[in-house]
Amino acid sequence: FFFKQKTAYEIVDCDWSSDVCSSDLLNEGRIDIAINIRDEHQEADTDSRLGVVDTYLVGKAGDPRLKAGGVKFTELDGLPIILTPQPTGLHRTIARIATRLGVTLNPVIETDTFALHLDLAAKGLGYAILWPQAIEDDVRQGRLASAPLIEPRIVRSLTIGTSVRQSPSRAVRHINVLVSELVSELASDRKSTRLNSSHSQQSRMPSSA
């Protein structure tokens, strides 16, 4: 998500998975606001954290590997995976953990095109590695299946950044506040949904005699 003020407001939803690209655009003043998902230790000085997101393995609907509730990182060994290209933070993080655990990564494609990650995963041509908010609708509609990566759990920061090339206008400050509030509301709604789902599952469990 990028925002650039011209003579009128313009909000552009870009199909970019590279946090490096958005940082460059902010530094160059070509955009005013960018929302990124970054490694926690790679947040820029101009970033404000909006929340944190987990990292999920994503594949076609019905994939038995994604039904156990969590996928250990070591289970990625040799799996066909779809990655963002270097030098994105997620790619570096996955490569670093793989080296530490002795896991052999088998990327079938490296692409910045988010839609291609979803399409290839849905067709069973590889496993995407994404944040859960990006796939909620597809999982709910039965197009994709997903499970969190664990051991280790990969937690990333959801941040909003502004350009440092010039002082933000009133419009930019206003959009910044609106986007921050919206993301916070979405995060709260998602947490509430998880809690309600968990409560419903517990209610359906038979009581012990």
URZI-V593047 format. One record per residue. RES is the residue in one small letter. PHI is phi in whole degrees, 0 to 359 (999 if undefined). PSI is psi in whole degrees, -180 to 180 (999 if undefined). BURIAL is # if it has 9 or more other ideal C-beta (glycine too) atoms within 8 Angstrom, else .. Layout:
res->RES phi->PHI psi->PSI burial->BURIAL
res->RES phi->PHI psi->PSI burial->BURIAL
//
This chain:
res->f phi->999 psi->126 burial->#
res->f phi->231 psi->150 burial->#
res->f phi->229 psi->132 burial->#
res->k phi->225 psi->124 burial->#
res->q phi->274 psi->127 burial->#
res->k phi->243 psi->-137 burial->.
res->t phi->289 psi->-25 burial->.
res->a phi->230 psi->175 burial->.
res->y phi->285 psi->139 burial->.
res->e phi->225 psi->119 burial->.
res->i phi->249 psi->124 burial->.
res->v phi->242 psi->125 burial->#
res->d phi->262 psi->104 burial->.
res->c phi->262 psi->141 burial->.
res->d phi->274 psi->67 burial->.
res->w phi->235 psi->133 burial->.
res->s phi->253 psi->2 burial->#
res->s phi->269 psi->115 burial->#
res->d phi->291 psi->-22 burial->#
res->v phi->292 psi->-42 burial->.
res->c phi->301 psi->-48 burial->#
res->s phi->294 psi->-37 burial->#
res->s phi->297 psi->-42 burial->#
res->d phi->297 psi->-42 burial->.
res->l phi->295 psi->-38 burial->#
res->l phi->295 psi->-46 burial->#
res->n phi->297 psi->-33 burial->#
res->e phi->276 psi->-6 burial->.
res->g phi->76 psi->14 burial->.
res->r phi->280 psi->-20 burial->.
res->i phi->226 psi->159 burial->#
res->d phi->260 psi->-34 burial->#
res->i phi->222 psi->142 burial->#
res->a phi->218 psi->139 burial->#
res->i phi->256 psi->127 burial->#
res->n phi->232 psi->158 burial->#
res->i phi->247 psi->114 burial->#
res->r phi->238 psi->158 burial->#
res->d phi->297 psi->143 burial->#
res->e phi->300 psi->-32 burial->#
res->h phi->273 psi->3 burial->.
res->q phi->244 psi->18 burial->.
res->e phi->293 psi->137 burial->#
res->a phi->282 psi->161 burial->#
res->d phi->297 psi->-29 burial->.
res->t phi->271 psi->1 burial->.
res->d phi->277 psi->145 burial->#
res->s phi->242 psi->130 burial->.
res->r phi->282 psi->131 burial->#
res->l phi->260 psi->-22 burial->#
res->g phi->168 psi->-170 burial->#
res->v phi->231 psi->154 burial->#
res->v phi->228 psi->147 burial->#
res->d phi->276 psi->175 burial->#
res->t phi->239 psi->130 burial->#
res->y phi->242 psi->149 burial->#
res->l phi->269 psi->131 burial->#
res->v phi->236 psi->132 burial->#
res->g phi->214 psi->-170 burial->#
res->k phi->290 psi->157 burial->#
res->a phi->300 psi->139 burial->.
res->g phi->85 psi->1 burial->.
res->d phi->297 psi->119 burial->#
res->p phi->296 psi->-25 burial->.
res->r phi->295 psi->-23 burial->#
res->l phi->258 psi->16 burial->#
res->k phi->255 psi->-3 burial->.
res->a phi->274 psi->-4 burial->.
res->g phi->94 psi->-13 burial->.
res->g phi->184 psi->147 burial->.
res->v phi->242 psi->118 burial->#
res->k phi->293 psi->144 burial->.
res->f phi->303 psi->-35 burial->#
res->t phi->296 psi->-20 burial->.
res->e phi->286 psi->-8 burial->.
res->l phi->285 psi->-12 burial->#
res->d phi->305 psi->115 burial->.
res->g phi->80 psi->-8 burial->.
res->l phi->291 psi->144 burial->.
res->p phi->288 psi->115 burial->#
res->i phi->238 psi->154 burial->#
res->i phi->252 psi->121 burial->#
res->l phi->240 psi->156 burial->#
res->t phi->286 psi->152 burial->#
res->p phi->286 psi->161 burial->#
res->q phi->296 psi->148 burial->.
res->p phi->253 psi->44 burial->.
res->t phi->294 psi->152 burial->#
res->g phi->298 psi->-40 burial->#
res->l phi->295 psi->-42 burial->#
res->h phi->300 psi->-45 burial->#
res->r phi->296 psi->-41 burial->#
res->t phi->296 psi->-46 burial->#
res->i phi->296 psi->-43 burial->#
res->a phi->296 psi->-39 burial->#
res->r phi->294 psi->-44 burial->.
res->i phi->293 psi->-40 burial->#
res->a phi->299 psi->-43 burial->#
res->t phi->297 psi->-42 burial->.
res->r phi->294 psi->-36 burial->.
res->l phi->264 psi->-1 burial->.
res->g phi->72 psi->31 burial->.
res->v phi->267 psi->132 burial->#
res->t phi->269 psi->114 burial->.
res->l phi->279 psi->144 burial->#
res->n phi->231 psi->72 burial->.
res->p phi->289 psi->125 burial->#
res->v phi->274 psi->-24 burial->#
res->i phi->199 psi->148 burial->#
res->e phi->239 psi->119 burial->#
res->t phi->212 psi->147 burial->#
res->d phi->274 psi->-8 burial->#
res->t phi->278 psi->106 burial->.
res->f phi->300 psi->-42 burial->#
res->a phi->299 psi->-32 burial->.
res->l phi->289 psi->-35 burial->#
res->h phi->303 psi->-48 burial->#
res->l phi->293 psi->-42 burial->#
res->d phi->294 psi->-46 burial->.
res->l phi->295 psi->-40 burial->#
res->a phi->295 psi->-42 burial->#
res->a phi->296 psi->-30 burial->#
res->k phi->272 psi->-1 burial->.
res->g phi->76 psi->22 burial->.
res->l phi->267 psi->1 burial->.
res->g phi->168 psi->170 burial->#
res->y phi->253 psi->126 burial->#
res->a phi->273 psi->158 burial->#
res->i phi->235 psi->105 burial->#
res->l phi->221 psi->175 burial->#
res->w phi->270 psi->148 burial->#
res->p phi->297 psi->-32 burial->#
res->q phi->297 psi->-24 burial->.
res->a phi->283 psi->-17 burial->.
res->i phi->236 psi->4 burial->#
res->e phi->306 psi->-48 burial->#
res->d phi->296 psi->-43 burial->.
res->d phi->294 psi->-37 burial->#
res->v phi->292 psi->-43 burial->#
res->r phi->297 psi->-36 burial->.
res->q phi->275 psi->0 burial->.
res->g phi->80 psi->16 burial->.
res->r phi->273 psi->-29 burial->.
res->l phi->226 psi->161 burial->#
res->a phi->235 psi->155 burial->#
res->s phi->208 psi->159 burial->#
res->a phi->206 psi->145 burial->#
res->p phi->291 psi->143 burial->#
res->l phi->282 psi->132 burial->#
res->i phi->227 psi->167 burial->#
res->e phi->50 psi->64 burial->.
res->p phi->266 psi->157 burial->.
res->r phi->283 psi->133 burial->#
res->i phi->255 psi->109 burial->#
res->v phi->251 psi->132 burial->#
res->r phi->236 psi->160 burial->#
res->s phi->263 psi->135 burial->#
res->l phi->265 psi->118 burial->#
res->t phi->233 psi->159 burial->#
res->i phi->238 psi->131 burial->#
res->g phi->235 psi->152 burial->#
res->t phi->235 psi->156 burial->#
res->s phi->292 psi->143 burial->#
res->v phi->256 psi->4 burial->.
res->r phi->287 psi->-25 burial->.
res->q phi->206 psi->159 burial->.
res->s phi->294 psi->136 burial->.
res->p phi->294 psi->139 burial->#
res->s phi->285 psi->173 burial->.
res->r phi->297 psi->-37 burial->.
res->a phi->296 psi->-43 burial->.
res->v phi->295 psi->-42 burial->#
res->r phi->297 psi->-39 burial->#
res->h phi->294 psi->-46 burial->.
res->i phi->298 psi->-39 burial->#
res->n phi->301 psi->-47 burial->#
res->v phi->295 psi->-44 burial->.
res->l phi->299 psi->-45 burial->.
res->v phi->294 psi->-42 burial->#
res->s phi->299 psi->-43 burial->#
res->e phi->294 psi->-41 burial->.
res->l phi->297 psi->-46 burial->.
res->v phi->297 psi->-40 burial->#
res->s phi->297 psi->-41 burial->#
res->e phi->296 psi->-43 burial->.
res->l phi->297 psi->-41 burial->#
res->a phi->296 psi->-40 burial->#
res->s phi->294 psi->-42 burial->.
res->d phi->297 psi->-40 burial->.
res->r phi->291 psi->-39 burial->#
res->k phi->296 psi->-41 burial->.
res->s phi->296 psi->-39 burial->.
res->t phi->297 psi->-42 burial->.
res->r phi->296 psi->-42 burial->.
res->l phi->294 psi->-42 burial->.
res->n phi->295 psi->-39 burial->.
res->s phi->295 psi->-43 burial->.
res->s phi->296 psi->-41 burial->.
res->h phi->294 psi->-39 burial->.
res->s phi->295 psi->-40 burial->.
res->q phi->294 psi->-39 burial->.
res->q phi->293 psi->-35 burial->.
res->s phi->292 psi->-29 burial->.
res->r phi->277 psi->-13 burial->.
res->m phi->289 psi->134 burial->.
res->p phi->294 psi->142 burial->.
res->s phi->280 psi->148 burial->.
res->s phi->284 psi->142 burial->.
res->a phi->281 psi->999 burial->.
//
